[in-house]
Amino acid sequence: MKRRGVLNAELSGVLATLGHTDLLLVVDAGFPIPRTAHRVDLAVTEDLPKLTTVIDLVADEIIVEGVVVAEDVTTHNKPLAEWLGKRFPGVPTTTRQHAEMLNELAHQAKAIVRTGAFNPWGNVGLICGVDVPRWFDEPGVIVPDYYQDRM
């Protein structure tokens, strides 16, 4: 039996497939997931599980180098925007129009994880990265300038 972290077999498997620059969407209960998307449906009932709970668990298992949210989060859902800023300090956050989140990003995501969240604009894209200090720890390997701030 797995001891800790994500116990859901399907979600754990999806996380294991993620590579550098892959996009994982963690979404609310009402997100219109495309039929062609790899869907991991965790929703049980209203706010079970919560969006922030799932993001916390996922973020403990992957490297997140970018966060994407709808523009409306920064103006109309400040609690979520503030929580994301605290959860991912120093990680660049970009915004997209809500329609882009529902369409273009949904089709670009490697997988979409549906939560039970009843949270307006509660759809968060996590862009996967690499553990820079571990990738560049060999003697003689030069760290490029664009990774220096992550060392």
Secondary structure, 3 states (H helix, E strand, C coil): CCCCCCCCHHHHHHHHHCCCCCEEEEECCCCCCCCCCCEEECCCECCECCHHHHHHHHHCCCCEEEEEEEHHHHHHCHHHHHHHHHHCCCCCEEEECHHHHHHHHHHHCCEEEECCCCCCCCCEEEEECCCHHHHCCCCCCCCCHHHHHHC
